[in-house]
Amino acid sequence: MNLLSGQIEEIYIVDGTAMGRVRIGGAFLRVPLTFLIEAQVGDTVLIDSGVAISRVGSNPIVDELGI
């Protein structure tokens, strides 16, 4: 299991699927937002195997470490 967290920078539609451009550290990853129908730009999401699976609240420790 590979878990990452990142912030949604952009949301767009590809072939009827909501996709997000997510900033993880200094890199960007394109991930399906299929499970997160209420996701918005600026939300922090948890990503497993390349798919956003959950929104996460703001955590000062995570924000401080940049993970």
Residue pairs with C-beta under 8 A, 6 or more apart in sequence:
1 48
1 49
2 48
2 49
3 46
3 47
3 48
4 24
4 29
4 46
4 47
5 24
5 44
5 45
5 46
5 47
5 56
5 62
5 67
6 22
6 23
6 24
6 25
6 29
6 44
6 45
6 47
7 22
7 23
7 42
7 43
7 44
7 45
8 20
8 21
8 22
8 33
8 39
8 40
8 41
8 42
8 43
8 44
8 45
9 20
9 21
9 22
9 23
9 28
9 41
10 20
10 21
10 41
11 18
11 19
11 20
11 21
11 33
11 39
11 40
11 41
12 18
12 19
12 21
13 19
17 32
17 34
18 32
18 33
18 34
18 36
18 37
18 39
19 30
19 31
19 32
19 33
20 30
20 31
20 32
20 33
20 39
20 45
20 52
21 28
21 29
21 30
22 28
22 29
22 30
22 31
22 45
22 47
22 52
24 47
25 66
25 67
29 47
29 50
31 45
31 47
31 50
31 51
31 52
32 50
32 51
32 52
33 39
33 45
33 52
34 51
34 52
35 51
35 52
35 53
35 54
36 43
36 45
36 52
36 53
36 54
36 55
38 55
39 45
39 52
39 55
43 55
44 55
44 56
44 57
44 58
44 62
45 52
45 53
45 54
45 55
45 56
46 52
46 53
46 54
46 55
46 56
47 53
56 62
